[in-house]
Structure formats: structure tokens, C-alpha cells
């Protein structure tokens, strides 16, 4: 009887969260409107049942300045026990680009951080799975974007 109850409870337990591993990010746009990044992730669903990524939110911080959150509605199927590549195209406005340039004046590379959350699940159960990526981007990209807004800030340095 105890064995049957344990098997029944095990069959009803929620799935383990998949593991999202950000591998890298590349700049796709650095314009006067904002920053575009393509984030390359690997997702591993270690469960016996398939799951689906339904939505991903990515919060971007550049030089310790909050650039906001980009939410992407998407469907990525996660088969059981398979690594799945997932690329995210994130777009955020600069906010205060001249201020960012000022605080990074002595840095060749500007640090950024992406704090993401993926809504993953199935028909009846959904969980939020966090992931983080920290890296840098060349300050010259910021100068190039600012050059058309603030005279004299072009990437000629």
C-alpha cells in the first residue's frame, strides 16, 4: 500500500525546472533609439515529459543603469532530456545615453547584466525559470550610437 501511494504521489509531482544557460550575447543594434542584443542560450529539460517555453522576460542593466525589461512571447518546445538552443532578440531604449557615456568615460569596455525569466510549462502547470548573463560591450558602440544625437561624440576616439 505504501509503495502504491509513493508511486501515485511521484506521478503527480511537478516537473523539475529546466536549466537555462546563457552562452553569449552579441550586439545587433546600437542606434539612437536603443540597444539590440541577440542572446544565445541553451535549455536543458531533464524531465521525462516535454515542456514548452511560453514567454521570456529579460531585464537589462548597462553600466549599473537600468535600461528596462523586454518581454518576448514565444514558443520553444523542450523535448525530454534534450539540449535545445534558444536565441532571444532583446531591444531596450538607452534611457540616458549621455549619462552612461559620462560614467564609463575611463572604461574601454562597459559592463552589462541580463536578468531573465522564462515561463515554462505545459497545459496545467507553469513555472518561472531564472537565468543571468554578465559581460561587457565595447564603449565605441555607445559612442557610435551617441554620435548622431550629441555632436562631437562620434566613434572617432
Secondary structure, 3 states (H helix, E strand, C coil): CHHHHHHHHHHHCCCCCCEEEEEEEEEEEECCCEEEEEEEEEEEECCCCCEEEEEEEEEEEECCEEEEEEEEEEEEEECCCEEEEEEEEEEEECCCHHHHHHHCCCCCEEEEEEEEEEEEECCCCEEEEEEEEEEEEEHHHHHHHHHCCCCCCCCCC
